[in-house]
Amino acid sequence: MELSFKNKTVLITGGASGIGFETAKMFTQSGADVAITDINAELLNNSTETLKLSGYNVLAIQCDISVEQEVENAVKQTVEKFGKLNIAYNNVGIQAPVANITEACGADFDHVIAVNLKGMWNSLKYELRQMKVQGKGGAVINCSSQCGLLAQPGLGAYSASKHGVIGLTKVAALEVAKDNIRVNAICPGTTDTQMVRTAIKDYPAHMQKVIDGIPLGRIANVQEIASAVLYLASDYAGFVTGEVMALDGGCILV
Ligand SMILES: NC(=O)c1ccc[n+]([C@@H]2O[C@H](COP(=O)([O-])OP(=O)(O)OC[C@H]3O[C@@H](n4cnc5c(N)ncnc54)[C@H](O)[C@@H]3O)[C@@H](O)[C@H]2O)c1
């Protein structure tokens, strides 16, 4: 067995930056054709251009994950370009401003749920349909968070959405197991991306507390998260489905 994705097509949502982009990079380096979707057209074009200049087969698709029709089109465009879909990494996730439920804004709650949870449902619906039609199995990895496993005051909408991602993952895993499609979730802890750098700038005291509470004593780098996605997508994880993998430096232990 080798960790090669030659002749595999991978779709990554929200892949223009952070963990998603690193995952796209690692899949292309391992031989895959990679379709990358993102809502941010400029970021998407810049990121995919870097990969194309390195000679990799990459397709950029602008797509708002919360809009069902756009997600259906993104899967269609991927298959038109590369002929099939074997692996999907559903990476998109956004944060709401930190606020306790009593102070939080309803519109922020709705937006986070629309992107993080309905967006995940949209993605699963069309990716799994395509994989089922192909009849050759597949692997899907959904991005939850340590906030999908734990409670952190001030993160009600985000935490609810990420707990929901775990629920969807388990249901989907059972629904497509007979089609030999595996569906797993990762739960990253605090990871060095733009989202976290912004949070450190906007909420320094809150973020310092978060970092101080990590048993391994540091935040993760994006390669450490992307590696787990590649493992779950590979034949090494051939008997793993419905799994919820914490990548959090030990946070759920304390
Ligand atoms: N960075 C962390 O510390 C951390 C911790 C736990 C979980 N996560 C999760 O990891 C995933 C990636 O996070 P990241 O830190 O790399 O974030 P990021 O902000 O760097 O990347 C997210 C990408 O999603 C895109 N996006 C946002 N809304 C979208 C929409 N409606 N449709 C399509 N694309 C959209 C953004 O343009 C961006 O490119 C998220 O699901 C996040 O919740 C991150």
The ligand as a Tripos MOL2 file, in Angstrom:
@<TRIPOS>MOLECULE
LIG
   44    48     1     0     0
SMALL
NO_CHARGES

@<TRIPOS>ATOM
      1 N1         -7.9010   27.1310   12.2040 N.am      1 LIG1
      2 C1         -8.3480   26.5450   13.3010 C.2       1 LIG1
      3 O1         -7.8350   26.7660   14.4030 O.2       1 LIG1
      4 C2         -9.4910   25.5840   13.2410 C.ar      1 LIG1
      5 C3         -9.8110   24.8510   14.3900 C.ar      1 LIG1
      6 C4        -10.8540   23.9510   14.3390 C.ar      1 LIG1
      7 C5        -11.5520   23.7580   13.1540 C.ar      1 LIG1
      8 N2        -11.2200   24.5030   12.0650 N.ar      1 LIG1
      9 C6        -12.0070   24.3060   10.8590 C.3       1 LIG1
     10 O2        -11.1390   24.0490    9.7640 O.3       1 LIG1
     11 C7        -11.7440   24.4970    8.5550 C.3       1 LIG1
     12 C8        -10.7650   25.4100    7.8150 C.3       1 LIG1
     13 O3        -10.4400   26.5010    8.6470 O.3       1 LIG1
     14 P1         -9.2430   27.5050    8.3400 P.3       1 LIG1
     15 O4         -8.7170   27.9390    9.6410 O.co2     1 LIG1
     16 O5         -8.3210   26.9190    7.3320 O.co2     1 LIG1
     17 O6        -10.0780   28.7250    7.7450 O.3       1 LIG1
     18 P2         -9.8090   29.7700    6.5790 P.3       1 LIG1
     19 O7        -10.6690   30.9340    6.8860 O.co2     1 LIG1
     20 O8         -8.3370   29.9610    6.3530 O.co2     1 LIG1
     21 O9        -10.3890   29.0000    5.3070 O.3       1 LIG1
     22 C9        -11.7610   28.8360    5.0960 C.3       1 LIG1
     23 C10       -12.0360   29.0360    3.6120 C.3       1 LIG1
     24 O10       -13.4570   28.8980    3.4150 O.3       1 LIG1
     25 C11       -13.8830   29.8980    2.5120 C.3       1 LIG1
     26 N3        -15.3130   30.1800    2.7260 N.ar      1 LIG1
     27 C12       -15.8900   30.9030    3.7130 C.ar      1 LIG1
     28 N4        -17.2280   30.9370    3.5450 N.ar      1 LIG1
     29 C13       -17.4950   30.2110    2.4340 C.ar      1 LIG1
     30 C14       -18.6910   29.8790    1.7520 C.ar      1 LIG1
     31 N5        -19.8960   30.3310    2.1670 N.pl3     1 LIG1
     32 N6        -18.6170   29.0990    0.6500 N.ar      1 LIG1
     33 C15       -17.3960   28.6650    0.1980 C.ar      1 LIG1
     34 N7        -16.2290   28.9620    0.7940 N.ar      1 LIG1
     35 C16       -16.2740   29.7160    1.9080 C.ar      1 LIG1
     36 C17       -13.0020   31.1110    2.8210 C.3       1 LIG1
     37 O11       -12.9680   32.0220    1.7280 O.3       1 LIG1
     38 C18       -11.6580   30.4470    3.1090 C.3       1 LIG1
     39 O12       -10.8520   30.3400    1.9460 O.3       1 LIG1
     40 C19       -13.0400   25.2030    8.9890 C.3       1 LIG1
     41 O13       -14.1220   24.3080    8.8670 O.3       1 LIG1
     42 C20       -12.8010   25.5210   10.4460 C.3       1 LIG1
     43 O14       -14.0000   25.6370   11.1720 O.3       1 LIG1
     44 C21       -10.2030   25.4110   12.0660 C.ar      1 LIG1
@<TRIPOS>BOND
     1     1     2 1
     2     2     3 2
     3     2     4 1
     4     4     5 ar
     5     4    44 ar
     6     5     6 ar
     7     6     7 ar
     8     7     8 ar
     9     8     9 1
    10     8    44 ar
    11     9    10 1
    12     9    42 1
    13    10    11 1
    14    11    12 1
    15    11    40 1
    16    12    13 1
    17    13    14 1
    18    14    15 2
    19    14    16 1
    20    14    17 1
    21    17    18 1
    22    18    19 2
    23    18    20 1
    24    18    21 1
    25    21    22 1
    26    22    23 1
    27    23    24 1
    28    23    38 1
    29    24    25 1
    30    25    26 1
    31    25    36 1
    32    26    27 ar
    33    26    35 ar
    34    27    28 ar
    35    28    29 ar
    36    29    30 ar
    37    29    35 ar
    38    30    31 1
    39    30    32 ar
    40    32    33 ar
    41    33    34 ar
    42    34    35 ar
    43    36    37 1
    44    36    38 1
    45    38    39 1
    46    40    41 1
    47    40    42 1
    48    42    43 1
@<TRIPOS>SUBSTRUCTURE
     1 LIG1         1 GROUP 0 **** ****
